[in-house]
């Protein structure tokens, strides 16, 4: 996640919702680092005995991590600013820290900025890798001044839904490595456990052939991830039908609905549309356009796509289906998980993964042939253009 390790003198910010597991994650991390480095865990929210109890529950109580409970930045700096400083310091959380020169309460904009600035200056002077825990607002962004994210070297978000047992660690800024990388963890009674195969986890609860359900082959950072996108189309009793999205951009959904109506003649007016990315993953890449369109068409026609098919591709406003990056990697991941067919843009790669039959689309109108009443949702082999079906009123 950090590009190969923690850099001395660097500052990292880990944000997430309350109770998502930020403190658990960092306590496990420093317990592992303590085998080769001197680590200090400073909590401004819990007493030392509370941190020890969590360490015992996680099975890391014998790690040589120094613990402290403090909120005064001056006291913390006096302890750390020595000739032989620790290698790694965790501040949990930056919103609880305060500088005595300011009269405002801890967590205010001035206190958060001043506290972070003092601690980052110390970290760079003493070559300490410092990790800040940051609370987030109801909108999901780090609480406090936006400049806090500019001050640190790395910003990592810890995401997850309370109803799901897995968590996603996502780097959105990293001066020493790649961004948009993700780490997937499962929350267990012994703490967070790494998930080696996230795709299998996201598809674990997938049902049989159900209309409106499509498997999207996405890429998170450098890792291909398969996830199920679900759509539901229902008649609306209201004059303005609802459009609800979970895990995807609502503006993107509106665009796909407009393209389907303008370029393919499929109208969703007078119908409520719901779209959900199963498992709680948040998808942001444009490659999910075709999967969303296929899920909507499947929900509208009542025809399910083949269970062994994955879908990906970007849709333009003129109705064209555009190629996306890392198509070969997406197909290889799908093949590894037992998917034999794929609905994709025109494939420009030099090779096509064995065992995966491609249905290649150039325009969104060609998607109608997949859901033609005569085809019963069967995939068209690569090289054979799908039949264009006519929709009533189209």
GIZI-V680602 format. One line per field, one symbol per residue. psi: psi as a letter, one per 40 degrees, with the letter a starting at -180 (. if undefined). burial: 1 if it has 24 or more other C-alpha atoms within 12 Angstrom, else 0. A space follows every 50 residues. Layout:
psi: ???
burial: ???
//
This chain:
psi: defeihhheihihhiiihedfddddddddddddedeihihhhhediiddd dddddddeffeeighhiihiehddddddddgidgiidhhhhgideeiihe eieiiieidddddddddddddddddefhhhhhhhiiieeeihiaideddd didhhhhhiiideieiihhhhehheeaiieiihhihhieeahhhhdgddd ddedehaahhiehihhgihhbehhhhihhhihhiiheidhiihhhheihd dddddddddddddeehheieihhhhhhieeihheieeedddddddddddd eehiiidfhihiiihideeihiiiifddddddddddeeheihhiihheid ihhiehhhhhididdeddddfiddefeiihihehhihhihihe.
burial: 11000111111111111101111111111111110011111111100000 11011001011010111111111001100110001111111111111110 00000110111111111111111101111111111100001111100110 11111111111000111111111110001111111110001110000111 11100000011111111111101111111111110000000011111111 01111111111011111110111111111111101111111111111111 11111111111111110011111111111111111010111111111000 00100111111111111111110000111100000110000000
//
